[in-house]
Amino acid sequence: MQLYVIGVNHTTAPIQIREHVAFNSEHLGSALRELTMHDASEAAILSTCNRTELYCSTDDPQKALAWLSQYHNIEQTAIAPYIYTLPDNEAVKHAFRVASGLDSMVLGEPQILGQFKQSVKIAQDAGTLGTLLHKLFQRTFEVAKEVRTNTDIGANSISMAAAAVKLSQRIFGDISAQKVLFIGAGEMIELCADHFASQKPKSMTIANRTIERGSNLAQKINGEAMLLNDLPAHFANFDIVITSTGSTLPIIGLGMVESAIKARRHRPIFMVDLAVPRDIEPEVAELDDVFLYTVDDLAQVVSDGIENRQTAAVEAEMIVETRVENFMQWFKKRDAVPTIKALRDQAEHMRKAELDKAYKLLQKGEAPEKALEALSVALTNKFLHAPSHALNKTHGDEHAKLEEILKDLYQIKS
């Protein structure tokens, strides 16, 4: 079995592709168990707004790719041009870079590490992690911590949440007179709510599938909560809409927004869709008086301050390279474990066989000294038989090479 990372991200695929292969966290455990039934002995899935990646131990990565397309009911040929398949050391390097924020749309952003850890926890709970992936992720999080501690990769980083505030200020200027609606109550919405709260908008409302979770977040930001089902009746009241849910289908349709624009008498609505799959129908962007941005549209805004982070990224990449080498040393040694075990089992079998013979000699009245002598001679002959035989049957360069190996192995000084 080899280690592979198979996936798409914001650099290889547009949101129109990424949303079709994204996983809902609620179904991730069952998806992982299904994946491990398709020729993957170990598996974990990282699915965020910017990437979907399968981390797996398998002999055939094409089977994992076939499973991905089948699971999402999408033709494999439709996603194949956007897929990257990274084996062994490339997979290790990729994992280290992702967790360290080196492969993010926002260079150095910290949220990816938490998302990565959550994905690993889900895989662990699903029982799809084995020795290889467990060790990989343990090292991955150690490397990410080392990068954060020893470089300034996270300094001056502008998050998606901060970028949303910046964009809204470009549209409205001071947003103290605007009413803000947040759809969802997850980590990303909480980050956005904190950033907008610091700008003291006129009001803030959380719309969520369950009122309890929405109310908990609303209390933190001194806002209000409403059920998602009540959204159509109140949508026209909001100037700024930020959405990030785990829904597989759009929550805000073209008709809802058209009705809101009419009711608002063409006062503009600023909307940011941070969800993958998207929460807002793409056609909404074509409406007048609507400013709709997706995660891909925020790339330019979040690039502010990137020069300083790029300098830190060079240092971070050096750390990653060193740690990849260390991990691959462990990985290669792991391949020798079955041989070492077989060698020890064989030696143990020889030992027991000769020990039984020695016991029989003693039972027959043989002197202990002679029984021990016979035991030691027999064991020595058996242990040396294989290397001696191999050395005798080789010739030329092969003989010389084997001779050097045996001298090194048995520490024989010429």
Buried (B, 14 or more C-beta within 10 A) or exposed (E): BBBBBBBBBBEBBEBEBBBBBBBEBEEBBEBBBBBBEBBBBBBBBBBBBBBBBBBBBBEBBEBBBBBBBEBBEBEBEEBEEBBBBBEBBBBBBBBBBBBBBBBBBBBBBBBBBEBBBBBBEBBBEBEBBBEBBBBBBEBBBEBBEBBBEEBBBBEEBBBBBBBBBBBBBEBBEEBEEBBBBBBBBBEBBBBBBBBBBEBEBEBBBBBBBEBEBBBBBBEEBEBBBBEBEEBBEEBBEBBBBBBBBBBEEBBBBBEBBBBBBEEBEEEBBBBBBBBBBBBBBBEBBEBEBBBBBBBBBBEEBBBBBBEBBEBBBEBBBEBBEEBBEEBBEEBEEEEEEEEEEEEEEEEEEBBEEBEEEBEEBEEEEEEEEEBEEBBEEBBEEBBEEEBEEBEEEBEEEEBEEBBEEBEEEEEEEE
